[in-house]
């Protein structure tokens, strides 16, 4: 049998919920994505909680909430401790996404499911890989290779290929076959005949129009509103599909000389664009070429203003403008507040570029017909004043005293146990609470803070040891004195304007100054909430800018890839069943598991591990091809102590025809022959060389589905001088075994 493979959806099966799947390859447990919705409902993570402590590795495919939103929570609360693998853009932009979400939540609630430190911890040990990089796992995963490939849906978006014992398992969700302004098209079509393909049915019922037509319709919709003195809100994600929208707007605004202002509003908007400017090697060939030749960076946006607070929008009042604001769900964030401001004006437009997450305000507004009135909760964080502030400070003092008393009792209890003393033998120590400091404020290299004694102590009747503990100074010294620990000299509470994002190693971008102050603001505050009814008079439009392959393309790609076993996930019930029935017409191994349903997709192909004997190895004559070596092998298989050994054949093997190894391209061969002085031209799909010789490429066997078959070059013509010359030149371009 082949390598044992099992797949279990934990979320995102027979529905459009967040993506999270457990893949077990020969006992090694992969978590494919770790998504969450903007609602942050912990009940959605119950299936993940059951398996999180057993996960060996996490593979992230895209930098948005639906693919990685639950990662900080899972590491803090669910016992997930496995290493995380992602591309560099997914790592960096995913971190910004989580920061933006946390700050948006904290502005309107006492959000405590995870903190900034939890986000840092989740992303601190991410292993970043480049496209097409073969990464060999160690220990329990020995023999397993993971390879990221281009997905085409988002910057750094990844199709993961997992290889074990020569068999490929491909995880490809949210891929896009069309290249865009800043993204390459997916390379999924180059993967042929994997053992297992795990893909989504999200767009299995949708077909798209031509991209140019779609872009023009999008711009026309905006302009029609703006010329009528209306404003447009585009609820967007933090750092995913919004990048393509920014390029479209910047391009068309420049071409049409439009003067209406465009704002990109998130808590990390400037940081996001600063990051993206340095990630050009992950983008389309056109963007990279433009930078290499003209030093033009596509993300030096000329018509888009980056802002991180709403005050600048408020200054414009009702003036026509376009605002791209997070979050796309309209649950929290700037988009929520701006929607409430704009919904009452009939001339305004809210344009959705992606489907709303189930249960969110955006999903409700995209229903057909949309509601004309919705209930929303407006929340705001305000500082405490007066009696509330006094009560808060008194409570903090009480809590501080309780913590200090508890710490002292624990310490005294330990000392008494150490000395074997009776607790009644001496009086309690009196501590000056106003002078004491928490250990978290400490900077002592002598072992921590000591509380200040006021009245001394009463020695026990029989002293067996000194009452003061002796701390050994373990500081390091050199020829110039004690080595200074610079970390201990940092002033507590000092915020540098160039504060780094958390403690992520290698992360060199800076938080916006206003955001840094917000994150570290310790001013006592409270949340005030007000539920209100919003009458939706503005226009509501949905246009598909999600950057996914449509139904026609999905079916074509799957047919070309021709997996031996197909697993369908993440799609509505109708879309999943439709694609399952379609694919079942050509393959009997099509699966669509439900949440927490485990399916076995182990390959039916048998494979064996064999060893080459020393006698056989000495007779092999390999030929070097690029970085590899290849050789023809004739051998006999023998079994020795449960091991299979290849030995030289006992008799002379039958003769075989020579095998040419190389890429057979007639265009390259034509150029090579012309370089060597021959007159060559294409005629009826073949190469006509001189007057008598013709070179023709034929496919020997194309019966295997998904394969182009083996190819051969046939030389037609009389045995003349040109014949032998052309044959010699042909042999020189290929390796013959």
C-alpha positions as CSV (number, residue, x, y, z in Angstrom):
1,X,0.0,0.0,0.0
2,X,1.0,3.6,-0.4
3,X,1.7,6.2,2.3
4,X,-1.2,6.3,4.8
5,X,-3.1,9.6,4.4
6,X,-6.2,10.8,6.3
7,X,-8.1,14.1,6.0
8,X,-10.4,15.6,8.7
9,X,-12.2,18.9,8.2
10,X,-12.3,20.9,11.5
11,X,-14.1,23.9,9.9
12,X,-15.0,24.9,6.4
13,X,-16.7,21.9,5.0
14,X,-20.2,21.9,3.4
15,X,-20.2,25.6,4.3
16,X,-18.3,28.8,3.8
17,X,-16.9,29.0,7.3
18,X,-13.2,29.5,8.2
19,X,-10.7,27.1,6.7
20,X,-9.1,24.5,9.0
21,X,-8.2,20.9,8.2
22,X,-6.3,18.1,9.8
23,X,-4.1,16.1,7.4
24,X,-2.3,13.0,8.7
25,X,0.5,11.7,6.4
26,X,2.1,8.5,7.7
27,X,1.4,9.5,11.3
28,X,2.6,13.1,10.9
29,X,-0.2,15.6,11.7
30,X,-0.5,18.7,9.6
31,X,-2.9,21.5,10.4
32,X,-3.9,23.1,7.1
33,X,-4.8,26.7,7.9
34,X,-6.2,27.9,11.2
35,X,-9.0,30.3,10.3
36,X,-11.6,32.2,12.3
37,X,-14.4,34.7,11.4
38,X,-14.5,38.3,12.5
39,X,-17.2,37.3,15.0
40,X,-14.5,35.4,17.1
41,X,-17.0,32.8,18.2
42,X,-15.1,30.2,20.4
43,X,-17.7,27.5,19.7
44,X,-16.4,27.4,16.1
45,X,-13.0,26.1,17.5
46,X,-14.3,23.2,19.4
47,X,-13.2,20.6,16.8
48,X,-9.8,22.3,16.7
49,X,-9.5,22.2,20.5
50,X,-9.7,18.4,20.4
51,X,-6.7,17.9,18.1
52,X,-4.6,21.1,18.6
53,X,-2.1,19.6,21.2
54,X,-1.4,16.7,18.8
55,X,-0.6,18.8,15.7
56,X,3.0,18.5,14.4
57,X,3.1,21.4,11.9
58,X,0.8,24.2,10.7
59,X,0.7,25.3,7.0
60,X,-0.8,28.7,6.3
61,X,-2.0,29.5,2.8
62,X,-3.2,33.1,2.9
63,X,-2.8,36.2,5.2
64,X,-6.4,36.8,6.2
65,X,-8.7,36.0,9.1
66,X,-10.4,33.1,7.3
67,X,-7.1,31.3,7.0
68,X,-5.1,32.3,10.1
69,X,-7.3,34.2,12.5
70,X,-7.5,31.6,15.2
71,X,-3.7,31.0,15.4
72,X,-3.1,33.3,18.5
73,X,-6.0,31.9,20.4
74,X,-5.1,28.3,19.6
75,X,-1.6,28.8,20.9
76,X,-2.8,30.5,24.1
77,X,-5.8,28.4,25.0
78,X,-5.9,25.2,22.9
79,X,-2.4,23.8,23.4
80,X,-1.2,24.3,19.9
81,X,2.6,24.4,20.0
82,X,3.6,23.1,16.5
83,X,5.9,25.1,14.2
84,X,4.2,27.2,11.6
85,X,5.2,27.4,7.9
86,X,4.3,30.2,5.6
87,X,5.6,32.4,2.8
88,X,7.2,35.7,3.8
89,X,4.3,37.8,2.7
90,X,1.7,35.6,4.5
91,X,3.8,35.9,7.7
92,X,4.2,39.7,7.5
93,X,0.8,40.6,6.2
94,X,-0.9,38.1,8.4
95,X,0.7,39.7,11.5
96,X,-0.6,43.1,10.4
97,X,-4.1,41.6,9.9
98,X,-4.1,40.3,13.5
99,X,-2.9,43.6,14.8
100,X,-5.6,45.5,13.0
101,X,-8.3,43.1,14.2
102,X,-7.1,43.3,17.8
103,X,-7.0,47.1,17.9
104,X,-10.4,47.3,16.2
105,X,-11.9,45.1,18.9
106,X,-10.2,46.8,21.8
107,X,-11.6,50.2,20.7
108,X,-15.2,49.0,21.2
109,X,-14.9,46.2,23.8
110,X,-12.9,44.6,26.6
111,X,-11.6,42.0,24.2
112,X,-9.6,39.3,26.1
113,X,-9.5,36.2,23.8
114,X,-5.9,37.1,23.0
115,X,-3.5,40.0,23.4
116,X,-0.8,41.6,21.4
117,X,1.7,39.4,23.2
118,X,-0.2,36.3,22.1
119,X,-0.1,37.6,18.5
120,X,3.6,38.1,18.8
121,X,4.1,34.6,20.3
122,X,2.0,33.0,17.5
123,X,4.1,34.6,14.7
124,X,7.5,34.6,16.5
125,X,8.6,31.2,15.4
126,X,7.1,31.1,11.9
127,X,9.4,29.4,9.4
128,X,9.2,31.4,6.2
129,X,9.8,29.6,2.9
130,X,10.2,30.8,-0.7
131,X,8.2,29.5,-3.6
132,X,9.4,26.2,-5.0
133,X,11.7,25.7,-2.0
134,X,12.0,22.1,-0.9
135,X,11.9,21.9,2.9
136,X,12.7,18.6,4.5
137,X,11.1,18.0,7.8
138,X,13.0,16.4,10.7
139,X,12.3,14.0,13.5
140,X,8.8,12.6,13.3
141,X,8.4,14.1,9.9
142,X,11.6,12.6,8.5
143,X,11.2,11.8,4.8
144,X,8.4,14.4,4.3
145,X,9.1,17.4,2.0
146,X,6.8,20.5,1.9
147,X,7.0,22.8,-1.1
148,X,5.1,26.1,-1.4
149,X,3.8,27.1,-4.8
150,X,2.0,30.2,-6.2
151,X,-1.7,30.3,-5.5
152,X,-2.5,33.6,-7.2
153,X,-5.3,34.7,-4.8
154,X,-3.2,37.0,-2.5
155,X,0.3,38.2,-2.1
156,X,2.3,35.3,-0.9
157,X,-0.7,33.0,-1.2
158,X,0.4,29.4,-1.3
159,X,-0.5,26.0,-2.8
160,X,1.2,23.5,-0.6
161,X,2.7,20.3,-2.0
162,X,3.5,17.6,0.5
163,X,5.7,14.7,-0.7
164,X,6.4,11.4,1.0
165,X,7.8,8.3,-0.6
166,X,7.4,9.7,-4.1
167,X,3.7,10.5,-3.6
168,X,2.3,14.1,-3.7
169,X,-0.5,15.5,-1.6
170,X,-1.5,18.9,-2.8
171,X,-3.5,21.5,-0.7
172,X,-4.9,24.1,-3.0
173,X,-7.6,26.4,-1.8
174,X,-8.5,29.9,-3.1
175,X,-6.3,29.6,-6.1
176,X,-6.6,31.9,-9.2
177,X,-5.7,30.9,-12.7
178,X,-5.7,34.5,-14.0
179,X,-2.7,36.8,-13.3
180,X,-3.5,40.2,-12.0
181,X,-1.8,43.6,-11.6
182,X,0.3,42.5,-8.7
183,X,-0.1,38.7,-8.6
184,X,1.1,35.8,-10.7
185,X,-1.3,33.2,-11.8
186,X,-1.3,29.9,-9.9
187,X,1.1,27.1,-10.9
188,X,-1.4,24.4,-9.9
189,X,-1.9,23.5,-13.6
190,X,1.7,22.3,-13.7
191,X,1.1,19.7,-11.0
192,X,0.1,16.5,-12.8
193,X,-1.3,13.3,-11.3
194,X,-0.8,13.8,-7.5
195,X,-1.9,11.1,-5.2
196,X,-4.4,13.4,-3.4
197,X,-5.7,16.9,-4.2
198,X,-7.5,18.9,-1.5
199,X,-9.3,21.8,-3.0
200,X,-12.3,24.0,-2.4
201,X,-15.7,24.2,-4.1
202,X,-16.3,27.9,-3.1
203,X,-16.8,29.2,-6.6
204,X,-18.1,26.0,-8.2
205,X,-21.4,27.7,-9.2
206,X,-20.1,31.1,-10.2
207,X,-18.7,32.3,-13.6
208,X,-16.9,35.5,-14.2
209,X,-16.8,38.1,-17.0
210,X,-13.7,39.4,-18.6
211,X,-11.4,41.1,-16.2
212,X,-11.0,44.3,-18.2
213,X,-14.8,44.7,-18.5
214,X,-15.1,44.0,-14.7
215,X,-12.6,46.7,-13.9
216,X,-14.3,49.3,-16.1
217,X,-17.7,48.5,-14.6
218,X,-16.2,48.8,-11.1
219,X,-14.7,52.3,-11.8
220,X,-17.9,53.5,-13.6
221,X,-20.0,52.5,-10.6
222,X,-17.8,54.6,-8.4
223,X,-17.6,57.6,-10.7
224,X,-21.4,57.7,-11.2
225,X,-21.9,58.1,-7.5
226,X,-19.1,60.7,-7.0
227,X,-20.3,63.0,-9.8
228,X,-23.7,63.0,-8.1
229,X,-22.0,64.3,-4.9
230,X,-22.2,60.9,-3.2
231,X,-19.5,59.0,-1.3
232,X,-18.4,55.4,-1.7
233,X,-17.5,52.9,1.1
234,X,-15.5,49.7,0.2
235,X,-15.3,47.4,3.2
236,X,-12.0,45.5,2.7
237,X,-9.6,43.2,4.4
238,X,-6.4,44.5,6.0
239,X,-3.7,43.4,3.7
240,X,-5.1,40.8,1.2
241,X,-7.3,41.5,-1.8
242,X,-7.3,45.3,-1.0
243,X,-3.9,45.5,-2.6
244,X,-5.3,44.7,-6.0
245,X,-8.1,47.3,-5.5
246,X,-5.7,50.0,-4.6
247,X,-3.7,49.4,-7.8
248,X,-6.9,49.5,-9.9
249,X,-8.1,52.7,-8.4
250,X,-4.7,54.4,-8.6
251,X,-4.4,53.4,-12.3
252,X,-7.8,54.5,-13.4
253,X,-7.8,57.7,-11.4
254,X,-4.5,58.7,-13.1
255,X,-5.8,57.7,-16.6
256,X,-9.0,59.7,-16.2
257,X,-7.6,62.6,-14.3
258,X,-10.1,62.2,-11.5
259,X,-9.7,64.5,-8.5
260,X,-12.0,62.8,-6.0
261,X,-10.0,61.8,-2.9
262,X,-9.3,58.1,-2.2
263,X,-8.5,57.0,1.4
264,X,-7.2,53.7,2.6
265,X,-8.2,53.5,6.3
266,X,-7.0,50.8,8.6
267,X,-5.1,50.8,11.9
268,X,-2.0,49.7,10.1
269,X,-2.5,51.1,6.6
270,X,0.9,52.9,6.3
271,X,2.7,49.9,7.7
272,X,0.9,47.6,5.3
273,X,2.0,49.6,2.2
274,X,5.6,50.0,3.6
275,X,5.8,46.2,3.8
276,X,4.4,45.6,0.4
277,X,6.8,48.0,-1.3
278,X,9.6,45.7,-0.2
279,X,8.0,42.5,-1.4
280,X,8.2,43.1,-5.2
281,X,10.0,39.7,-5.8
282,X,6.7,38.0,-4.9
283,X,4.7,40.0,-7.4
284,X,3.9,39.7,-11.1
285,X,6.7,39.9,-13.7
286,X,5.4,43.2,-15.0
287,X,5.8,44.9,-11.6
288,X,9.3,43.4,-11.0
289,X,10.4,44.4,-14.5
290,X,9.1,47.9,-14.1
291,X,11.1,48.3,-10.9
292,X,14.3,46.8,-12.3
293,X,14.3,48.9,-15.5
294,X,12.7,52.2,-14.4
295,X,12.9,52.0,-10.6
296,X,9.1,52.4,-10.5
297,X,7.4,50.8,-7.5
298,X,3.8,50.1,-8.2
299,X,2.9,50.7,-4.6
300,X,4.1,54.3,-4.5
301,X,0.4,55.2,-4.7
302,X,-0.2,58.6,-6.3
303,X,-3.9,59.0,-5.9
304,X,-4.5,57.1,-2.6
305,X,-4.1,58.7,0.8
306,X,-3.1,56.4,3.7
307,X,-4.7,57.2,7.1
308,X,-5.0,55.4,10.4
309,X,-7.8,57.4,12.1
310,X,-11.2,58.8,11.1
311,X,-10.6,62.4,12.0
312,X,-9.4,63.4,8.5
313,X,-12.6,61.9,7.0
314,X,-14.7,63.9,9.4
315,X,-13.1,67.1,8.3
316,X,-14.4,66.5,4.7
317,X,-17.9,66.2,5.9
318,X,-20.3,65.2,3.1
319,X,-17.8,65.9,0.3
320,X,-17.6,63.1,-2.4
321,X,-14.8,60.6,-1.6
322,X,-13.9,56.9,-1.8
323,X,-13.0,55.1,1.4
324,X,-11.5,51.7,1.6
325,X,-11.8,50.7,5.3
326,X,-11.4,47.5,7.3
327,X,-13.2,45.2,8.3
328,X,-14.9,43.6,5.3
329,X,-17.5,42.0,7.6
330,X,-18.7,45.4,9.0
331,X,-18.8,43.9,12.4
332,X,-16.1,46.1,14.0
333,X,-13.5,48.6,12.8
334,X,-13.6,51.7,10.7
335,X,-16.0,50.3,8.1
336,X,-18.6,49.7,10.7
337,X,-18.6,53.3,11.9
338,X,-18.4,54.8,8.3
339,X,-21.3,52.6,7.2
340,X,-23.5,54.0,10.0
341,X,-22.5,57.5,8.9
342,X,-23.2,57.0,5.2
343,X,-26.2,54.6,5.3
344,X,-28.9,57.3,5.7
345,X,-27.9,59.2,2.5
346,X,-29.5,57.8,-0.7
347,X,-26.7,59.2,-2.8
348,X,-24.0,57.2,-1.2
349,X,-22.9,53.7,-2.1
350,X,-21.5,50.7,-0.2
351,X,-19.7,48.4,-2.6
352,X,-18.8,44.9,-1.4
353,X,-16.0,43.2,-3.2
354,X,-16.2,39.9,-1.3
355,X,-19.0,37.8,0.1
356,X,-19.9,38.6,3.7
357,X,-19.0,36.1,6.4
358,X,-22.1,34.2,7.6
359,X,-23.8,35.9,10.5
360,X,-22.1,39.3,10.0
361,X,-23.7,42.6,9.1
362,X,-22.1,42.5,5.6
363,X,-23.7,39.1,4.9
364,X,-27.1,40.5,6.0
365,X,-26.8,43.5,3.7
366,X,-25.9,41.3,0.7
367,X,-29.1,39.3,0.9
368,X,-31.6,39.6,-1.9
369,X,-33.5,41.8,-1.2
370,X,-31.4,43.6,1.4
371,X,-33.0,44.9,4.6
372,X,-34.0,48.5,4.7
373,X,-33.3,48.8,8.4
374,X,-30.7,47.1,10.6
375,X,-29.9,47.2,14.3
376,X,-26.3,48.0,15.1
377,X,-24.4,48.6,18.3
378,X,-22.2,51.7,18.5
379,X,-19.5,51.4,21.1
380,X,-16.7,53.7,22.2
381,X,-14.0,53.7,24.8
382,X,-13.8,56.8,27.0
383,X,-11.5,57.7,29.9
384,X,-12.7,57.4,33.5
385,X,-13.3,60.6,35.4
386,X,-14.6,61.7,38.8
387,X,-15.9,59.1,41.2
388,X,-15.4,56.3,38.7
389,X,-11.7,57.1,38.3
390,X,-11.3,57.3,42.1
391,X,-13.1,53.9,42.6
392,X,-10.9,52.4,39.9
393,X,-7.7,53.6,41.5
394,X,-8.7,52.4,44.9
395,X,-9.5,49.0,43.5
396,X,-6.1,48.9,41.8
397,X,-4.4,49.7,45.1
398,X,-6.4,47.0,46.9
399,X,-5.4,44.4,44.2
400,X,-1.8,45.5,44.5
401,X,-1.7,45.1,48.3
402,X,-3.3,41.6,48.0
403,X,-0.8,40.5,45.4
404,X,2.1,41.8,47.6
405,X,0.7,40.1,50.7
406,X,0.2,36.9,48.9
407,X,3.8,37.0,47.5
408,X,5.2,37.7,51.0
409,X,3.3,34.9,52.6
410,X,4.5,32.5,49.9
411,X,8.0,33.6,50.4
412,X,7.8,33.4,54.2
413,X,6.3,30.0,54.0
414,X,9.2,28.8,51.9
415,X,11.7,30.2,54.3
416,X,10.0,28.6,57.3
417,X,10.0,25.2,55.5
418,X,13.7,25.7,54.7
419,X,14.7,26.5,58.2
420,X,12.3,24.1,59.9
421,X,10.9,26.8,62.1
422,X,7.5,27.1,63.9
423,X,5.3,29.8,62.4
424,X,4.4,31.0,65.9
425,X,8.0,31.5,66.9
426,X,8.2,35.1,65.6
427,X,6.1,38.1,64.7
428,X,5.1,38.9,61.1
429,X,7.2,41.3,59.0
430,X,5.7,44.7,58.3
431,X,5.9,45.9,54.7
432,X,5.6,49.4,53.4
433,X,3.2,48.9,50.5
434,X,3.8,52.4,49.2
435,X,7.5,51.8,48.7
436,X,7.4,48.3,47.4
437,X,7.4,47.5,43.8
438,X,6.1,44.6,41.8
439,X,8.6,42.1,40.6
440,X,7.5,42.8,37.1
441,X,9.2,46.3,37.5
442,X,12.4,44.7,38.6
443,X,15.8,45.2,37.1
444,X,18.0,43.5,39.6
445,X,20.5,40.9,38.5
446,X,20.8,39.8,42.1
447,X,17.7,37.6,41.9
448,X,14.8,40.0,42.1
449,X,13.3,42.7,44.3
450,X,13.3,42.5,48.1
451,X,10.5,44.2,50.1
452,X,11.6,47.1,52.4
453,X,11.5,46.2,56.1
454,X,10.3,49.0,58.5
455,X,10.3,47.6,62.0
456,X,12.7,44.8,61.6
457,X,11.9,41.3,63.0
458,X,11.9,39.3,66.3
459,X,14.6,36.5,66.1
460,X,13.4,33.0,66.9
461,X,14.3,31.6,70.4
462,X,16.8,29.2,68.7
463,X,18.5,30.6,65.7
464,X,19.7,28.0,63.3
465,X,20.6,30.2,60.3
466,X,20.7,33.9,59.4
467,X,17.3,35.5,58.9
468,X,18.5,37.4,55.8
469,X,18.9,35.3,52.6
470,X,22.3,35.4,50.9
471,X,22.1,36.1,47.2
472,X,25.2,35.3,45.2
473,X,26.2,37.9,42.7
474,X,26.4,36.0,39.4
475,X,27.1,38.9,37.2
476,X,29.8,38.5,34.6
477,X,33.0,40.6,34.7
478,X,35.7,41.6,32.3
479,X,38.9,43.6,32.5
480,X,36.9,46.8,32.7
481,X,34.5,45.7,35.4
482,X,31.0,44.3,35.5
483,X,29.4,43.7,32.1
484,X,26.3,45.9,31.8
485,X,23.0,44.4,30.8
486,X,21.5,47.1,28.6
487,X,18.0,45.5,28.9
488,X,18.0,46.3,32.6
489,X,18.8,50.0,32.0
490,X,15.7,50.6,29.8
491,X,13.2,52.9,31.5
492,X,9.9,51.3,32.1
493,X,7.0,52.8,30.2
494,X,9.2,54.6,27.7
495,X,7.8,54.3,24.2
496,X,10.1,54.8,21.3
497,X,8.5,56.5,18.3
498,X,10.2,53.8,16.2
499,X,8.7,51.0,18.2
500,X,9.0,47.6,16.6
501,X,6.1,45.3,16.1
502,X,6.3,43.0,19.1
503,X,9.4,41.0,19.4
504,X,9.3,39.2,16.1
505,X,12.8,38.5,15.0
506,X,13.7,39.9,11.6
507,X,10.6,42.1,11.4
508,X,11.8,45.6,10.5
509,X,8.7,47.6,9.9
510,X,7.5,50.2,12.4
511,X,4.2,50.8,14.0
512,X,2.5,54.1,13.2
513,X,3.1,56.6,16.0
514,X,-0.6,57.1,16.8
515,X,-1.1,53.3,16.8
516,X,1.8,52.8,19.2
517,X,0.3,55.3,21.6
518,X,-3.0,53.5,21.4
519,X,-1.5,50.0,22.0
520,X,0.4,51.2,25.1
521,X,-2.2,53.6,26.5
522,X,-2.8,52.6,30.1
523,X,-5.3,55.4,30.9
524,X,-8.3,54.0,32.8
525,X,-11.3,53.8,30.5
526,X,-14.6,52.2,30.0
527,X,-16.8,51.1,27.1
528,X,-20.1,52.8,26.5
529,X,-22.5,51.1,24.0
530,X,-25.7,52.3,22.3
531,X,-27.9,50.1,20.2
532,X,-29.5,51.9,17.4
533,X,-31.5,51.3,14.2
534,X,-29.9,52.4,10.9
535,X,-32.2,53.0,8.0
536,X,-30.4,51.8,4.9
537,X,-31.1,54.3,2.2
538,X,-27.8,54.1,0.4
539,X,-27.1,51.8,-2.6
540,X,-25.7,48.4,-2.0
541,X,-23.7,46.6,-4.7
542,X,-21.6,43.4,-4.8
543,X,-18.9,42.9,-7.4
544,X,-16.7,39.8,-7.3
545,X,-13.1,40.9,-6.7
546,X,-12.2,38.0,-4.6
547,X,-9.5,36.7,-7.0
548,X,-10.6,33.1,-7.2
549,X,-11.0,30.8,-10.2
550,X,-14.6,30.5,-11.4
551,X,-16.6,27.3,-12.0
552,X,-15.4,26.8,-15.6
553,X,-11.8,27.2,-14.7
554,X,-11.9,25.1,-11.5
555,X,-13.3,22.1,-13.5
556,X,-10.7,22.6,-16.2
557,X,-7.8,22.7,-13.7
558,X,-9.0,19.7,-11.8
559,X,-9.3,17.7,-15.1
560,X,-5.8,18.7,-16.1
561,X,-4.3,17.9,-12.7
562,X,-6.1,14.6,-12.8
563,X,-5.5,13.6,-9.1
564,X,-5.9,9.9,-8.3
565,X,-8.1,11.0,-5.3
566,X,-9.9,14.3,-4.9
567,X,-11.1,15.8,-1.6
568,X,-13.5,18.8,-1.8
569,X,-13.8,21.3,1.1
570,X,-14.9,24.9,1.8
571,X,-18.0,25.6,-0.2
572,X,-21.8,25.8,0.2
573,X,-23.7,22.5,0.2
574,X,-25.0,23.2,-3.3
575,X,-21.6,24.1,-4.7
576,X,-19.9,21.1,-3.0
577,X,-22.4,18.6,-4.3
578,X,-22.4,20.1,-7.8
579,X,-18.6,19.9,-8.1
580,X,-18.6,16.4,-6.5
581,X,-21.1,15.1,-9.1
582,X,-19.2,16.7,-12.0
583,X,-15.8,15.2,-11.0
584,X,-17.3,11.8,-10.2
585,X,-18.1,11.4,-13.9
586,X,-14.4,11.0,-14.6
587,X,-13.1,9.5,-11.3
588,X,-14.6,7.2,-8.7
589,X,-12.4,8.6,-5.9
590,X,-14.1,11.9,-5.1
591,X,-14.7,12.7,-1.5
592,X,-16.5,15.6,0.3
593,X,-16.2,15.0,4.1
594,X,-18.2,16.8,6.6
595,X,-16.8,18.5,9.7
596,X,-15.0,16.1,12.0
597,X,-15.5,13.3,9.5
598,X,-12.2,11.5,8.8
599,X,-11.7,9.9,5.4
600,X,-8.8,7.6,4.4
601,X,-7.3,8.6,1.0
602,X,-4.3,6.3,1.1
603,X,-3.0,5.6,-2.4
604,X,-3.8,2.2,-3.9
605,X,-0.4,2.0,-5.5
606,X,2.1,-0.3,-3.8
607,X,5.7,0.8,-3.4
608,X,8.8,-0.8,-1.9
609,X,12.1,0.4,-0.5
610,X,15.1,-1.3,-2.1
611,X,18.9,-1.1,-1.6
612,X,21.5,-1.2,-4.3
613,X,24.2,-3.7,-3.7
614,X,27.8,-2.6,-3.8
615,X,28.5,-4.9,-6.8
616,X,25.7,-3.2,-8.7
617,X,26.6,0.3,-7.7
618,X,30.2,-0.2,-9.1
619,X,28.8,-0.9,-12.6
620,X,26.5,2.1,-12.8
621,X,27.7,4.9,-15.2
622,X,25.6,8.0,-14.4
623,X,25.3,11.0,-16.7
624,X,25.0,14.4,-15.1
625,X,22.0,16.4,-16.2
626,X,22.0,19.9,-14.5
627,X,22.2,19.3,-10.8
628,X,21.2,15.6,-11.1
629,X,22.7,12.4,-12.3
630,X,20.8,9.8,-14.2
631,X,21.7,6.2,-15.3
632,X,20.0,3.2,-16.9
633,X,19.8,0.2,-14.5
634,X,19.4,-3.5,-15.2
635,X,19.1,-5.5,-12.0
636,X,17.5,-8.5,-10.2
637,X,15.6,-8.2,-6.9
638,X,16.5,-10.5,-4.0
639,X,15.2,-10.6,-0.5
640,X,17.7,-10.6,2.4
641,X,16.4,-10.5,6.0
642,X,13.2,-8.7,5.1
643,X,15.2,-6.2,3.0
644,X,15.0,-6.0,-0.8
645,X,18.4,-5.8,-2.5
646,X,19.1,-5.0,-6.2
647,X,21.9,-7.1,-7.6
648,X,23.5,-7.3,-11.1
649,X,21.5,-9.6,-13.4
650,X,22.5,-13.2,-13.5
651,X,22.2,-13.3,-17.3
652,X,22.8,-10.8,-20.1
653,X,19.8,-8.4,-20.2
654,X,18.0,-8.1,-23.6
655,X,19.1,-5.2,-25.8
656,X,17.3,-1.9,-25.5
657,X,16.9,1.1,-27.6
658,X,18.8,4.3,-26.6
659,X,16.8,6.8,-24.6
660,X,17.2,10.5,-25.2
661,X,16.8,12.6,-22.1
662,X,16.0,16.3,-22.5
663,X,13.3,18.9,-23.4
664,X,12.3,18.4,-27.1
665,X,11.6,21.9,-28.5
666,X,11.7,22.2,-32.2
667,X,12.1,26.0,-32.0
668,X,15.3,25.7,-30.0
669,X,16.6,23.0,-32.3
670,X,15.9,25.2,-35.3
671,X,18.0,28.0,-33.8
672,X,20.8,25.6,-32.9
673,X,21.0,24.0,-36.4
674,X,21.0,27.5,-38.1
675,X,23.9,28.5,-35.8
676,X,25.8,25.5,-37.2
677,X,25.3,26.6,-40.8
678,X,22.2,24.6,-41.9
679,X,19.2,26.1,-43.7
680,X,16.2,25.2,-41.6
681,X,12.5,26.2,-41.8
682,X,9.2,25.0,-40.4
683,X,7.0,23.1,-42.7
684,X,3.7,21.4,-41.7
685,X,4.8,21.2,-38.0
686,X,8.2,19.7,-38.8
687,X,11.7,21.1,-39.4
688,X,12.9,21.0,-43.0
689,X,16.7,20.9,-43.0
690,X,18.3,21.6,-46.3
691,X,16.9,19.8,-49.3
692,X,16.4,16.3,-48.1
693,X,16.2,15.9,-44.3
694,X,13.1,16.5,-42.1
695,X,13.0,16.4,-38.3
696,X,9.6,15.5,-36.9
697,X,8.5,15.3,-33.2
698,X,6.1,12.5,-32.4
699,X,4.3,11.5,-29.2
700,X,4.8,7.8,-28.5
701,X,2.3,7.1,-25.7
702,X,-0.3,9.6,-24.5
703,X,-2.7,7.0,-23.1
704,X,-2.0,8.0,-19.5
705,X,-4.5,10.7,-18.4
706,X,-2.9,13.9,-17.4
707,X,0.4,13.1,-19.2
708,X,1.7,14.4,-22.4
709,X,3.3,11.0,-23.2
710,X,6.9,10.3,-24.1
711,X,8.3,12.2,-27.1
712,X,10.7,11.3,-29.8
713,X,12.5,13.1,-32.7
714,X,12.3,11.2,-36.0
715,X,14.9,11.9,-38.7
716,X,13.5,11.4,-42.2
717,X,15.6,11.4,-45.4
718,X,18.3,9.5,-47.3
719,X,21.6,8.5,-45.7
720,X,23.7,11.4,-47.0
721,X,26.3,13.7,-45.5
722,X,23.6,16.1,-44.1
723,X,21.8,13.2,-42.4
724,X,24.9,12.2,-40.4
725,X,25.8,15.8,-39.6
726,X,22.3,16.5,-38.4
727,X,22.1,13.3,-36.3
728,X,25.4,14.2,-34.6
729,X,24.2,17.7,-33.8
730,X,20.9,16.2,-32.5
731,X,22.7,13.8,-30.2
732,X,24.8,16.6,-28.8
733,X,21.7,18.4,-27.5
734,X,20.4,15.4,-25.5
735,X,21.7,12.8,-23.1
736,X,21.6,9.3,-24.5
737,X,21.4,6.3,-22.1
